[in-house]
Amino acid sequence: MSESFIPKDARGVIDTRTERLWLHPDGYVIAEVRPGLVADLDDAIANVAAVAELAAGKPRPLLLDMRAHASSATRECRDYYAGSDAQRVNLAVAMLVRSNVSRVIGNFFIGLNKTRFPFRMFADVDEAIAWLRSFIVAAPK
């Protein structure tokens, strides 16, 4: 499994059957996908609800860490993640995958499930976070 982005002593972590989620101090949500599970519609609903809870009613960028993920999601699950409920909580999504080869394959499948928000796949952590940070607007002083 990949090294976790979520500190061991982090407060406010939400665990679902398929993900571990946390609001990073920089303002984006981190979702680490648990390995070896097939996500279904109920999982998608629970995960989007967890993002909504962490985001406190404000759409936020999401770093979706799929590096440890070795399984799949049902069609209904993928449709839900691409739909209006996810749009209400996701300002943008950066999916982190293990390699550039995974990114190319993933981009093909993402083309089949168009999202209503900016979505990109990354093999490089720093590039993914930099892209997400571009969606965070500083609060006016």
TORKOLMI-824666 format. One record per residue: residue number from 1; residue in one letter; y, x, z of N, C-alpha, C in turn. Coordinates in nm, 3 decimals. Atoms other than C-alpha are relative to their C-alpha. Layout:
% TORKOLMI-824666
<atom num="NUM" residu="A" n_py="Y" n_px="X" n_pz="Z" ca_py="Y" ca_px="X" ca_pz="Z" c_py="Y" c_px="X" c_pz="Z"/>
...
//
This chain:
% TORKOLMI-824666
<atom num="1" residu="M" n_py="-0.118" n_px="0.084" n_pz="0.000" ca_py="0.000" ca_px="0.000" ca_pz="0.000" c_py="0.125" c_px="0.088" c_pz="0.000"/>
<atom num="2" residu="S" n_py="-0.127" n_px="-0.071" n_pz="0.006" ca_py="0.358" ca_px="0.111" ca_pz="-0.066" c_py="0.064" c_px="0.004" c_pz="0.138"/>
<atom num="3" residu="E" n_py="-0.076" n_px="-0.006" n_pz="-0.125" ca_py="0.586" ca_px="0.217" ca_pz="0.215" c_py="0.091" c_px="-0.122" c_pz="0.008"/>
<atom num="4" residu="S" n_py="-0.078" n_px="0.121" n_pz="-0.020" ca_py="0.763" ca_px="-0.083" ca_pz="0.360" c_py="0.149" c_px="0.030" c_pz="0.003"/>
<atom num="5" residu="F" n_py="-0.146" n_px="-0.005" n_pz="-0.009" ca_py="1.138" ca_px="-0.138" ca_pz="0.315" c_py="0.047" c_px="-0.060" c_pz="0.132"/>
<atom num="6" residu="I" n_py="-0.037" n_px="0.074" n_pz="-0.120" ca_py="1.135" ca_px="-0.349" ca_pz="0.630" c_py="-0.033" c_px="0.085" c_pz="0.123"/>
<atom num="7" residu="P" n_py="0.026" n_px="-0.081" n_pz="-0.120" ca_py="1.177" ca_px="-0.148" ca_pz="0.953" c_py="-0.099" c_px="-0.070" c_pz="0.093"/>
<atom num="8" residu="K" n_py="0.100" n_px="0.056" n_pz="-0.091" ca_py="0.894" ca_px="-0.195" ca_pz="1.203" c_py="0.064" c_px="-0.084" c_pz="0.112"/>
<atom num="9" residu="D" n_py="-0.065" n_px="0.071" n_pz="-0.109" ca_py="1.144" ca_px="-0.312" ca_pz="1.466" c_py="0.108" c_px="-0.099" c_pz="-0.050"/>
<atom num="10" residu="A" n_py="-0.101" n_px="0.091" n_pz="0.056" ca_py="1.347" ca_px="-0.537" ca_pz="1.233" c_py="-0.006" c_px="-0.137" c_pz="0.064"/>
<atom num="11" residu="R" n_py="-0.010" n_px="0.136" n_pz="-0.053" ca_py="1.468" ca_px="-0.867" ca_pz="1.375" c_py="0.019" c_px="-0.096" c_pz="-0.117"/>
<atom num="12" residu="G" n_py="-0.022" n_px="0.102" n_pz="0.102" ca_py="1.463" ca_px="-1.188" ca_pz="1.174" c_py="-0.098" c_px="0.006" c_pz="-0.116"/>
<atom num="13" residu="V" n_py="0.101" n_px="-0.007" n_pz="0.105" ca_py="1.154" ca_px="-1.104" ca_pz="0.968" c_py="-0.075" c_px="-0.133" c_pz="-0.005"/>
<atom num="14" residu="I" n_py="0.079" n_px="0.122" n_pz="0.018" ca_py="0.976" ca_px="-1.407" ca_pz="0.823" c_py="-0.129" c_px="0.039" c_pz="-0.073"/>
<atom num="15" residu="D" n_py="0.130" n_px="-0.025" n_pz="0.063" ca_py="0.605" ca_px="-1.383" ca_pz="0.743" c_py="-0.055" c_px="-0.131" c_pz="-0.053"/>
<atom num="16" residu="T" n_py="0.072" n_px="0.112" n_pz="0.060" ca_py="0.442" ca_px="-1.626" ca_pz="0.501" c_py="-0.140" c_px="0.049" c_pz="-0.034"/>
<atom num="17" residu="R" n_py="0.136" n_px="-0.041" n_pz="0.035" ca_py="0.086" ca_px="-1.622" ca_pz="0.377" c_py="0.001" c_px="0.114" c_pz="-0.102"/>
<atom num="18" residu="T" n_py="0.002" n_px="-0.097" n_pz="0.109" ca_py="0.181" ca_px="-1.413" ca_pz="0.073" c_py="0.112" c_px="0.103" c_pz="0.002"/>
<atom num="19" residu="E" n_py="-0.113" n_px="-0.092" n_pz="-0.002" ca_py="0.506" ca_px="-1.235" ca_pz="0.166" c_py="0.050" c_px="0.027" c_pz="0.141"/>
<atom num="20" residu="R" n_py="-0.074" n_px="-0.036" n_pz="-0.121" ca_py="0.699" ca_px="-1.058" ca_pz="0.440" c_py="0.145" c_px="0.014" c_pz="-0.046"/>
<atom num="21" residu="L" n_py="-0.138" n_px="0.006" n_pz="0.048" ca_py="1.075" ca_px="-1.125" ca_pz="0.408" c_py="0.100" c_px="0.038" c_pz="0.108"/>
<atom num="22" residu="W" n_py="-0.102" n_px="-0.047" n_pz="-0.093" ca_py="1.390" ca_px="-0.982" ca_pz="0.565" c_py="0.133" c_px="0.011" c_pz="-0.072"/>
<atom num="23" residu="L" n_py="-0.134" n_px="-0.016" n_pz="0.054" ca_py="1.765" ca_px="-0.986" ca_pz="0.510" c_py="0.050" c_px="0.140" c_pz="0.032"/>
<atom num="24" residu="H" n_py="-0.050" n_px="-0.138" n_pz="-0.017" ca_py="1.883" ca_px="-0.627" ca_pz="0.455" c_py="0.147" c_px="-0.006" c_pz="0.043"/>
<atom num="25" residu="P" n_py="-0.141" n_px="0.000" n_pz="-0.044" ca_py="2.216" ca_px="-0.540" ca_pz="0.625" c_py="0.101" c_px="0.005" c_pz="-0.116"/>
<atom num="26" residu="D" n_py="-0.090" n_px="-0.006" n_pz="0.116" ca_py="2.366" ca_px="-0.479" ca_pz="0.277" c_py="0.016" c_px="-0.134" c_pz="-0.070"/>
<atom num="27" residu="G" n_py="-0.020" n_px="0.134" n_pz="0.054" ca_py="2.326" ca_px="-0.850" ca_pz="0.196" c_py="-0.101" c_px="-0.050" c_pz="-0.099"/>
<atom num="28" residu="Y" n_py="0.105" n_px="0.049" n_pz="0.089" ca_py="2.014" ca_px="-0.873" ca_pz="-0.018" c_py="-0.128" c_px="-0.024" c_pz="0.080"/>
<atom num="29" residu="V" n_py="0.127" n_px="0.033" n_pz="-0.065" ca_py="1.679" ca_px="-1.022" ca_pz="0.077" c_py="-0.109" c_px="0.089" c_pz="-0.058"/>
<atom num="30" residu="I" n_py="0.117" n_px="-0.077" n_pz="0.043" ca_py="1.365" ca_px="-0.809" ca_pz="0.063" c_py="-0.123" c_px="-0.087" c_pz="0.022"/>
<atom num="31" residu="A" n_py="0.127" n_px="0.071" n_pz="-0.012" ca_py="1.032" ca_px="-0.979" ca_pz="-0.006" c_py="-0.111" c_px="0.096" c_pz="-0.042"/>
<atom num="32" residu="E" n_py="0.113" n_px="-0.088" n_pz="0.029" ca_py="0.723" ca_px="-0.761" ca_pz="0.017" c_py="-0.125" c_px="-0.086" c_pz="-0.015"/>
<atom num="33" residu="V" n_py="0.116" n_px="0.083" n_pz="0.031" ca_py="0.423" ca_px="-0.925" ca_pz="-0.149" c_py="-0.126" c_px="0.062" c_pz="0.060"/>
<atom num="34" residu="R" n_py="0.125" n_px="-0.046" n_pz="-0.060" ca_py="0.094" ca_px="-0.899" ca_pz="0.037" c_py="-0.104" c_px="0.020" c_pz="-0.110"/>
<atom num="35" residu="P" n_py="0.097" n_px="-0.030" n_pz="0.106" ca_py="-0.185" ca_px="-0.742" ca_pz="-0.170" c_py="-0.122" c_px="-0.092" c_pz="0.003"/>
<atom num="36" residu="G" n_py="0.130" n_px="0.065" n_pz="0.012" ca_py="-0.495" ca_px="-0.917" ca_pz="-0.298" c_py="-0.003" c_px="-0.150" c_pz="0.011"/>
<atom num="37" residu="L" n_py="-0.003" n_px="0.145" n_pz="-0.013" ca_py="-0.381" ca_px="-1.280" ca_pz="-0.283" c_py="0.048" c_px="-0.064" c_pz="-0.129"/>
<atom num="38" residu="V" n_py="-0.051" n_px="0.079" n_pz="0.112" ca_py="-0.330" ca_px="-1.542" ca_pz="-0.552" c_py="0.098" c_px="-0.101" c_pz="0.059"/>
<atom num="39" residu="A" n_py="-0.103" n_px="0.090" n_pz="-0.050" ca_py="-0.004" ca_px="-1.724" ca_pz="-0.485" c_py="-0.008" c_px="-0.134" c_pz="-0.074"/>
<atom num="40" residu="D" n_py="0.003" n_px="0.133" n_pz="0.062" ca_py="-0.004" ca_px="-2.101" ca_pz="-0.545" c_py="0.133" c_px="-0.071" c_pz="0.026"/>
<atom num="41" residu="L" n_py="-0.124" n_px="0.075" n_pz="-0.015" ca_py="0.263" ca_px="-2.372" ca_pz="-0.545" c_py="0.045" c_px="-0.008" c_pz="0.146"/>
<atom num="42" residu="D" n_py="-0.037" n_px="0.006" n_pz="-0.143" ca_py="0.254" ca_px="-2.410" ca_pz="-0.164" c_py="0.060" c_px="0.132" c_pz="0.047"/>
<atom num="43" residu="D" n_py="-0.055" n_px="-0.131" n_pz="-0.036" ca_py="0.314" ca_px="-2.036" ca_pz="-0.130" c_py="0.141" c_px="0.017" c_pz="-0.055"/>
<atom num="44" residu="A" n_py="-0.133" n_px="-0.011" n_pz="0.061" ca_py="0.608" ca_px="-2.049" ca_pz="-0.370" c_py="0.102" c_px="-0.081" c_pz="0.078"/>
<atom num="45" residu="I" n_py="-0.090" n_px="0.086" n_pz="-0.078" ca_py="0.764" ca_px="-2.337" ca_pz="-0.176" c_py="0.033" c_px="0.066" c_pz="0.133"/>
<atom num="46" residu="A" n_py="-0.022" n_px="-0.067" n_pz="-0.130" ca_py="0.718" ca_px="-2.150" ca_pz="0.155" c_py="0.086" c_px="0.125" c_pz="-0.016"/>
<atom num="47" residu="N" n_py="-0.076" n_px="-0.123" n_pz="0.020" ca_py="0.858" ca_px="-1.825" ca_pz="0.014" c_py="0.146" c_px="-0.028" c_pz="-0.036"/>
<atom num="48" residu="V" n_py="-0.138" n_px="0.036" n_pz="0.034" ca_py="1.166" ca_px="-1.989" ca_pz="-0.140" c_py="0.070" c_px="-0.055" c_pz="0.124"/>
<atom num="49" residu="A" n_py="-0.059" n_px="0.052" n_pz="-0.125" ca_py="1.224" ca_px="-2.173" ca_pz="0.191" c_py="0.035" c_px="0.116" c_pz="0.094"/>
<atom num="50" residu="A" n_py="-0.029" n_px="-0.117" n_pz="-0.085" ca_py="1.204" ca_px="-1.838" ca_pz="0.374" c_py="0.124" c_px="0.073" c_pz="-0.048"/>
<atom num="51" residu="V" n_py="-0.120" n_px="-0.063" n_pz="0.055" ca_py="1.462" ca_px="-1.686" ca_pz="0.139" c_py="0.123" c_px="-0.083" c_pz="0.036"/>
<atom num="52" residu="A" n_py="-0.111" n_px="0.089" n_pz="-0.033" ca_py="1.685" ca_px="-1.991" ca_pz="0.194" c_py="0.040" c_px="0.015" c_pz="0.147"/>
<atom num="53" residu="E" n_py="-0.029" n_px="-0.016" n_pz="-0.143" ca_py="1.655" ca_px="-1.951" ca_pz="0.572" c_py="0.072" c_px="0.132" c_pz="0.027"/>
<atom num="54" residu="L" n_py="-0.063" n_px="-0.131" n_pz="-0.019" ca_py="1.741" ca_px="-1.580" ca_pz="0.558" c_py="0.140" c_px="0.003" c_pz="-0.061"/>
<atom num="55" residu="A" n_py="-0.128" n_px="-0.002" n_pz="0.072" ca_py="2.026" ca_px="-1.641" ca_pz="0.313" c_py="0.105" c_px="-0.091" c_pz="0.064"/>
<atom num="56" residu="A" n_py="-0.092" n_px="0.090" n_pz="-0.074" ca_py="2.179" ca_px="-1.909" ca_pz="0.541" c_py="0.091" c_px="-0.079" c_pz="-0.094"/>
<atom num="57" residu="G" n_py="-0.075" n_px="0.087" n_pz="0.090" ca_py="2.286" ca_px="-2.133" ca_pz="0.253" c_py="0.082" c_px="0.070" c_pz="-0.106"/>
<atom num="58" residu="K" n_py="-0.077" n_px="-0.077" n_pz="0.099" ca_py="2.432" ca_px="-1.856" ca_pz="0.038" c_py="-0.096" c_px="0.070" c_pz="-0.095"/>
<atom num="59" residu="P" n_py="0.089" n_px="-0.071" n_pz="0.092" ca_py="2.258" ca_px="-1.739" ca_pz="-0.281" c_py="0.017" c_px="0.151" c_pz="0.016"/>
<atom num="60" residu="R" n_py="-0.003" n_px="-0.145" n_pz="-0.020" ca_py="2.166" ca_px="-1.373" ca_pz="-0.241" c_py="-0.093" c_px="0.069" c_pz="-0.099"/>
<atom num="61" residu="P" n_py="0.093" n_px="-0.078" n_pz="0.081" ca_py="2.008" ca_px="-1.099" ca_pz="-0.450" c_py="-0.132" c_px="0.018" c_pz="0.075"/>
<atom num="62" residu="L" n_py="0.134" n_px="-0.014" n_pz="-0.058" ca_py="1.633" ca_px="-1.057" ca_pz="-0.391" c_py="-0.069" c_px="0.121" c_pz="-0.060"/>
<atom num="63" residu="L" n_py="0.085" n_px="-0.111" n_pz="0.042" ca_py="1.431" ca_px="-0.736" ca_pz="-0.406" c_py="-0.143" c_px="-0.043" c_pz="0.026"/>
<atom num="64" residu="L" n_py="0.138" n_px="0.046" n_pz="-0.009" ca_py="1.074" ca_px="-0.848" ca_pz="-0.476" c_py="-0.091" c_px="0.119" c_pz="-0.024"/>
<atom num="65" residu="D" n_py="0.084" n_px="-0.120" n_pz="0.007" ca_py="0.839" ca_px="-0.558" ca_pz="-0.399" c_py="-0.143" c_px="-0.040" c_pz="-0.032"/>
<atom num="66" residu="M" n_py="0.134" n_px="0.035" n_pz="0.048" ca_py="0.524" ca_px="-0.611" ca_pz="-0.603" c_py="-0.092" c_px="0.122" c_pz="-0.011"/>
<atom num="67" residu="R" n_py="0.077" n_px="-0.123" n_pz="0.020" ca_py="0.398" ca_px="-0.252" ca_pz="-0.584" c_py="-0.139" c_px="-0.005" c_pz="0.060"/>
<atom num="68" residu="A" n_py="0.132" n_px="0.009" n_pz="-0.063" ca_py="0.107" ca_px="-0.341" ca_pz="-0.354" c_py="-0.078" c_px="-0.120" c_pz="-0.051"/>
<atom num="69" residu="H" n_py="0.059" n_px="0.127" n_pz="0.045" ca_py="0.031" ca_px="-0.666" ca_pz="-0.536" c_py="-0.101" c_px="0.025" c_pz="-0.111"/>
<atom num="70" residu="A" n_py="0.105" n_px="-0.023" n_pz="0.099" ca_py="-0.299" ca_px="-0.656" ca_pz="-0.722" c_py="-0.062" c_px="-0.130" c_pz="-0.047"/>
<atom num="71" residu="S" n_py="0.057" n_px="0.127" n_pz="0.043" ca_py="-0.350" ca_px="-1.025" ca_pz="-0.790" c_py="0.103" c_px="-0.077" c_pz="-0.082"/>
<atom num="72" residu="S" n_py="-0.083" n_px="0.077" n_pz="0.091" ca_py="-0.168" ca_px="-1.311" ca_pz="-0.958" c_py="0.056" c_px="-0.124" c_pz="0.068"/>
<atom num="73" residu="A" n_py="-0.056" n_px="0.126" n_pz="-0.046" ca_py="0.007" ca_px="-1.645" ca_pz="-0.925" c_py="-0.041" c_px="-0.110" c_pz="-0.096"/>
<atom num="74" residu="T" n_py="0.036" n_px="0.113" n_pz="0.085" ca_py="-0.084" ca_px="-1.988" ca_pz="-1.054" c_py="0.119" c_px="-0.037" c_pz="-0.090"/>
<atom num="75" residu="R" n_py="-0.106" n_px="0.045" n_pz="0.092" ca_py="0.115" ca_px="-2.144" ca_pz="-1.339" c_py="0.105" c_px="-0.082" c_pz="0.076"/>
<atom num="76" residu="E" n_py="-0.093" n_px="0.083" n_pz="-0.078" ca_py="0.269" ca_px="-2.398" ca_pz="-1.098" c_py="0.089" c_px="0.087" c_pz="0.089"/>
<atom num="77" residu="C" n_py="-0.075" n_px="-0.093" n_pz="-0.084" ca_py="0.375" ca_px="-2.115" ca_pz="-0.869" c_py="0.108" c_px="0.070" c_pz="-0.083"/>
<atom num="78" residu="R" n_py="-0.097" n_px="-0.070" n_pz="0.086" ca_py="0.543" ca_px="-1.921" ca_pz="-1.153" c_py="0.110" c_px="-0.096" c_pz="-0.045"/>
<atom num="79" residu="D" n_py="-0.100" n_px="0.099" n_pz="0.042" ca_py="0.716" ca_px="-2.239" ca_pz="-1.275" c_py="0.099" c_px="-0.029" c_pz="0.113"/>
<atom num="80" residu="Y" n_py="-0.087" n_px="0.028" n_pz="-0.114" ca_py="0.853" ca_px="-2.308" ca_pz="-0.926" c_py="0.097" c_px="0.115" c_pz="0.023"/>
<atom num="81" residu="Y" n_py="-0.086" n_px="-0.116" n_pz="-0.019" ca_py="0.985" ca_px="-1.953" ca_pz="-0.891" c_py="0.109" c_px="0.010" c_pz="-0.108"/>
<atom num="82" residu="A" n_py="-0.098" n_px="-0.005" n_pz="0.108" ca_py="1.167" ca_px="-1.992" ca_pz="-1.225" c_py="0.094" c_px="-0.121" c_pz="0.001"/>
<atom num="83" residu="G" n_py="-0.072" n_px="0.127" n_pz="0.003" ca_py="1.310" ca_px="-2.336" ca_pz="-1.138" c_py="0.124" c_px="-0.008" c_pz="0.085"/>
<atom num="84" residu="S" n_py="-0.129" n_px="0.028" n_pz="-0.064" ca_py="1.610" ca_px="-2.496" ca_pz="-0.975" c_py="0.001" c_px="0.030" c_pz="0.150"/>
<atom num="85" residu="D" n_py="0.002" n_px="-0.031" n_pz="-0.144" ca_py="1.498" ca_px="-2.455" ca_pz="-0.610" c_py="0.022" c_px="0.149" c_pz="0.023"/>
<atom num="86" residu="A" n_py="-0.017" n_px="-0.145" n_pz="-0.012" ca_py="1.471" ca_px="-2.079" ca_pz="-0.654" c_py="0.141" c_px="0.041" c_pz="-0.044"/>
<atom num="87" residu="Q" n_py="-0.136" n_px="-0.031" n_pz="0.046" ca_py="1.802" ca_px="-2.077" ca_pz="-0.843" c_py="0.103" c_px="-0.020" c_pz="0.111"/>
<atom num="88" residu="R" n_py="-0.096" n_px="0.028" n_pz="-0.108" ca_py="1.978" ca_px="-2.223" ca_pz="-0.539" c_py="0.008" c_px="0.114" c_pz="0.102"/>
<atom num="89" residu="V" n_py="0.000" n_px="-0.106" n_pz="-0.101" ca_py="1.881" ca_px="-1.922" ca_pz="-0.323" c_py="0.005" c_px="0.141" c_pz="-0.058"/>
<atom num="90" residu="N" n_py="0.005" n_px="-0.132" n_pz="0.062" ca_py="1.844" ca_px="-1.634" ca_pz="-0.571" c_py="0.120" c_px="0.023" c_pz="-0.090"/>
<atom num="91" residu="L" n_py="-0.114" n_px="-0.038" n_pz="0.083" ca_py="2.163" ca_px="-1.480" ca_pz="-0.706" c_py="-0.050" c_px="0.083" c_pz="-0.118"/>
<atom num="92" residu="A" n_py="0.065" n_px="-0.084" n_pz="0.100" ca_py="1.950" ca_px="-1.227" ca_pz="-0.897" c_py="-0.129" c_px="0.052" c_pz="0.065"/>
<atom num="93" residu="V" n_py="0.125" n_px="-0.052" n_pz="-0.053" ca_py="1.596" ca_px="-1.090" ca_pz="-0.862" c_py="-0.036" c_px="0.130" c_pz="-0.073"/>
<atom num="94" residu="A" n_py="0.052" n_px="-0.127" n_pz="0.051" ca_py="1.482" ca_px="-0.729" ca_pz="-0.906" c_py="-0.145" c_px="0.010" c_pz="0.047"/>
<atom num="95" residu="M" n_py="0.142" n_px="-0.013" n_pz="-0.034" ca_py="1.103" ca_px="-0.707" ca_pz="-0.921" c_py="-0.038" c_px="0.147" c_pz="-0.011"/>
<atom num="96" residu="L" n_py="0.039" n_px="-0.139" n_pz="-0.006" ca_py="0.976" ca_px="-0.367" ca_pz="-0.817" c_py="-0.150" c_px="0.010" c_pz="-0.025"/>
<atom num="97" residu="V" n_py="0.141" n_px="-0.016" n_pz="0.037" ca_py="0.647" ca_px="-0.265" ca_pz="-0.983" c_py="-0.038" c_px="0.147" c_pz="0.011"/>
<atom num="98" residu="R" n_py="0.050" n_px="-0.136" n_pz="-0.022" ca_py="0.429" ca_px="0.046" ca_pz="-0.961" c_py="0.038" c_px="0.101" c_pz="-0.107"/>
<atom num="99" residu="S" n_py="-0.021" n_px="-0.096" n_pz="0.108" ca_py="0.498" ca_px="0.201" ca_pz="-1.300" c_py="0.076" c_px="-0.065" c_pz="-0.115"/>
<atom num="100" residu="N" n_py="-0.067" n_px="0.051" n_pz="0.119" ca_py="0.686" ca_px="0.169" ca_pz="-1.626" c_py="-0.096" c_px="-0.081" c_pz="-0.086"/>
<atom num="101" residu="V" n_py="0.100" n_px="0.076" n_pz="0.075" ca_py="0.363" ca_px="0.046" ca_pz="-1.786" c_py="-0.009" c_px="-0.142" c_pz="0.058"/>
<atom num="102" residu="S" n_py="0.001" n_px="0.131" n_pz="-0.065" ca_py="0.348" ca_px="-0.238" ca_pz="-1.530" c_py="0.126" c_px="-0.079" c_pz="-0.035"/>
<atom num="103" residu="R" n_py="-0.127" n_px="0.065" n_pz="0.032" ca_py="0.713" ca_px="-0.311" ca_pz="-1.605" c_py="-0.004" c_px="-0.060" c_pz="-0.141"/>
<atom num="104" residu="V" n_py="0.009" n_px="0.049" n_pz="0.138" ca_py="0.648" ca_px="-0.346" ca_pz="-1.979" c_py="-0.091" c_px="-0.122" c_pz="-0.007"/>
<atom num="105" residu="I" n_py="0.094" n_px="0.114" n_pz="0.000" ca_py="0.348" ca_px="-0.574" ca_pz="-1.923" c_py="0.063" c_px="-0.119" c_pz="0.071"/>
<atom num="106" residu="G" n_py="-0.065" n_px="0.107" n_pz="-0.075" ca_py="0.539" ca_px="-0.774" ca_pz="-1.664" c_py="0.111" c_px="-0.067" c_pz="-0.077"/>
<atom num="107" residu="N" n_py="-0.108" n_px="0.058" n_pz="0.079" ca_py="0.838" ca_px="-0.820" ca_pz="-1.893" c_py="-0.052" c_px="-0.096" c_pz="-0.106"/>
<atom num="108" residu="F" n_py="0.061" n_px="0.091" n_pz="0.097" ca_py="0.608" ca_px="-0.977" ca_pz="-2.151" c_py="-0.029" c_px="-0.135" c_pz="0.066"/>
<atom num="109" residu="F" n_py="0.034" n_px="0.124" n_pz="-0.068" ca_py="0.484" ca_px="-1.232" ca_pz="-1.899" c_py="0.124" c_px="-0.073" c_pz="0.052"/>
<atom num="110" residu="I" n_py="-0.124" n_px="0.062" n_pz="-0.046" ca_py="0.834" ca_px="-1.292" ca_pz="-1.760" c_py="0.065" c_px="-0.077" c_pz="-0.115"/>
<atom num="111" residu="G" n_py="-0.054" n_px="0.070" n_pz="0.117" ca_py="0.938" ca_px="-1.388" ca_pz="-2.113" c_py="-0.057" c_px="-0.140" c_pz="-0.014"/>
<atom num="112" residu="L" n_py="0.063" n_px="0.132" n_pz="0.006" ca_py="0.700" ca_px="-1.683" ca_pz="-2.079" c_py="0.054" c_px="-0.093" c_pz="0.108"/>
<atom num="113" residu="N" n_py="-0.056" n_px="0.079" n_pz="-0.111" ca_py="0.871" ca_px="-1.800" ca_pz="-1.757" c_py="0.146" c_px="0.039" c_pz="0.018"/>
<atom num="114" residu="K" n_py="-0.143" n_px="-0.031" n_pz="-0.007" ca_py="1.247" ca_px="-1.785" ca_pz="-1.814" c_py="0.059" c_px="-0.050" c_pz="0.132"/>
<atom num="115" residu="T" n_py="-0.065" n_px="0.038" n_pz="-0.126" ca_py="1.444" ca_px="-1.786" ca_pz="-1.489" c_py="0.141" c_px="-0.051" c_pz="-0.029"/>
<atom num="116" residu="R" n_py="-0.136" n_px="0.052" n_pz="0.011" ca_py="1.777" ca_px="-1.958" ca_pz="-1.431" c_py="0.101" c_px="0.094" c_pz="0.066"/>
<atom num="117" residu="F" n_py="-0.083" n_px="-0.101" n_pz="-0.065" ca_py="1.918" ca_px="-1.641" ca_pz="-1.271" c_py="-0.038" c_px="0.135" c_pz="-0.058"/>
<atom num="118" residu="P" n_py="0.035" n_px="-0.132" n_pz="0.053" ca_py="1.933" ca_px="-1.273" ca_pz="-1.371" c_py="-0.127" c_px="0.053" c_pz="0.066"/>
<atom num="119" residu="F" n_py="0.130" n_px="-0.049" n_pz="-0.046" ca_py="1.588" ca_px="-1.115" ca_pz="-1.342" c_py="-0.034" c_px="0.125" c_pz="-0.078"/>
<atom num="120" residu="R" n_py="0.042" n_px="-0.124" n_pz="0.066" ca_py="1.481" ca_px="-0.758" ca_pz="-1.415" c_py="-0.113" c_px="0.062" c_pz="0.078"/>
<atom num="121" residu="M" n_py="0.110" n_px="-0.074" n_pz="-0.062" ca_py="1.176" ca_px="-0.546" ca_pz="-1.347" c_py="0.036" c_px="0.148" c_pz="0.002"/>
<atom num="122" residu="F" n_py="-0.030" n_px="-0.141" n_pz="-0.019" ca_py="1.201" ca_px="-0.191" ca_pz="-1.218" c_py="-0.122" c_px="0.074" c_pz="0.053"/>
<atom num="123" residu="A" n_py="0.099" n_px="-0.088" n_pz="-0.059" ca_py="0.964" ca_px="0.096" ca_pz="-1.150" c_py="0.069" c_px="0.097" c_pz="0.097"/>
<atom num="124" residu="D" n_py="-0.077" n_px="-0.091" n_pz="-0.084" ca_py="1.243" ca_px="0.294" ca_pz="-0.978" c_py="0.076" c_px="-0.080" c_pz="0.108"/>
<atom num="125" residu="V" n_py="-0.059" n_px="0.071" n_pz="-0.114" ca_py="1.353" ca_px="0.175" ca_pz="-0.631" c_py="0.153" c_px="0.009" c_pz="-0.002"/>
<atom num="126" residu="D" n_py="-0.145" n_px="-0.019" n_pz="-0.003" ca_py="1.704" ca_px="0.323" ca_pz="-0.650" c_py="0.070" c_px="-0.080" c_pz="-0.110"/>
<atom num="127" residu="E" n_py="-0.059" n_px="0.079" n_pz="0.110" ca_py="1.773" ca_px="0.160" ca_pz="-0.988" c_py="-0.001" c_px="-0.149" c_pz="0.035"/>
<atom num="128" residu="A" n_py="0.010" n_px="0.142" n_pz="-0.037" ca_py="1.653" ca_px="-0.178" ca_pz="-0.858" c_py="0.107" c_px="-0.038" c_pz="0.102"/>
<atom num="129" residu="I" n_py="-0.098" n_px="0.030" n_pz="-0.105" ca_py="1.873" ca_px="-0.163" ca_pz="-0.548" c_py="0.143" c_px="0.009" c_pz="-0.055"/>
<atom num="130" residu="A" n_py="-0.134" n_px="-0.013" n_pz="0.059" ca_py="2.177" ca_px="-0.042" ca_pz="-0.745" c_py="0.033" c_px="-0.124" c_pz="-0.084"/>
<atom num="131" residu="W" n_py="-0.021" n_px="0.119" n_pz="0.082" ca_py="2.134" ca_px="-0.334" ca_pz="-0.987" c_py="0.028" c_px="-0.121" c_pz="0.089"/>
<atom num="132" residu="L" n_py="-0.022" n_px="0.113" n_pz="-0.091" ca_py="2.106" ca_px="-0.584" ca_pz="-0.700" c_py="0.137" c_px="0.007" c_pz="0.066"/>
<atom num="133" residu="R" n_py="-0.129" n_px="-0.015" n_pz="-0.069" ca_py="2.410" ca_px="-0.443" ca_pz="-0.524" c_py="0.117" c_px="-0.040" c_pz="-0.091"/>
<atom num="134" residu="S" n_py="-0.108" n_px="0.039" n_pz="0.092" ca_py="2.615" ca_px="-0.514" ca_pz="-0.838" c_py="0.029" c_px="-0.149" c_pz="0.007"/>
<atom num="135" residu="F" n_py="-0.020" n_px="0.144" n_pz="-0.014" ca_py="2.574" ca_px="-0.886" ca_pz="-0.757" c_py="0.062" c_px="-0.039" c_pz="0.134"/>
<atom num="136" residu="I" n_py="-0.056" n_px="0.029" n_pz="-0.132" ca_py="2.704" ca_px="-0.857" ca_pz="-0.401" c_py="0.151" c_px="0.020" c_pz="-0.008"/>
<atom num="137" residu="V" n_py="-0.146" n_px="-0.005" n_pz="0.004" ca_py="3.073" ca_px="-0.939" ca_pz="-0.386" c_py="0.050" c_px="0.022" c_pz="0.143"/>
<atom num="138" residu="A" n_py="-0.056" n_px="-0.028" n_pz="-0.132" ca_py="3.264" ca_px="-0.790" ca_pz="-0.096" c_py="0.086" c_px="-0.117" c_pz="0.046"/>
<atom num="139" residu="A" n_py="-0.082" n_px="0.108" n_pz="-0.057" ca_py="3.423" ca_px="-1.045" ca_pz="0.134" c_py="0.147" c_px="0.041" c_pz="-0.004"/>
<atom num="140" residu="P" n_py="-0.143" n_px="-0.034" n_pz="0.001" ca_py="3.802" ca_px="-1.062" ca_pz="0.093" c_py="0.050" c_px="0.036" c_pz="0.140"/>
<atom num="141" residu="K" n_py="-0.053" n_px="-0.046" n_pz="-0.130" ca_py="3.997" ca_px="-0.887" ca_pz="0.368" c_py="0.126" c_px="-0.074" c_pz="0.036"/>
//
